[in-house]
Amino acid sequence: RDIIDGRDALSASGVMFLDDGRMDISASADRFPLNVVAPFLEKVFSSVDGSISGGIRLQGDTQRLSTVSQNFNLNDASLRLKMTGVNYTVNGPLRLDSNALYLDGLRVSDSDKGSGTLSGRISHDHLKDINLDLGLDFDNMKLLDITAKDSPNLYGLLRAGGKASVSGEPQNM
């Protein structure tokens, strides 16, 4: 358990069988702070804040875990992309199973009232062999916000609207 402000921000229980590597673990989060995972995301994001809520169950062999989530939700997740300098706020539902992380219409906004909806899935084979299939509908959203001081080669403010999609393996999008 991790108790923050009197609530179980994270709690987990279950069993793990060391002799054959099986497990059955259930965990739940109640506004668990995302900045805890920031060190794992530092190649992509220069800052991570906000929280996540929901439940997850992992069961089976550790090499081929079965994964099911319940009522996962991003709560005012603030993510600043290193490459573009733009800070986005993300809210909405997520689902995770043994095949994919599903983005079920996440609401995305920038600091100047640009907005969009991110949908799709990030497929995986038991958390390996990642493949993206994402779509973004956006309106007047910041895509670049870098000063000449931060990057003398590429800087400026770029806004756009429309539809965009990203698909493929992360290294070959």
Helices and strands as residue ranges (DSSP letters): E 2-4, E 7-17, E 22-33, G 34-41, E 45-61, E 66-81, E 87-96, E 100-109, E 115-123, E 131-146, E 156-168, G 170-172
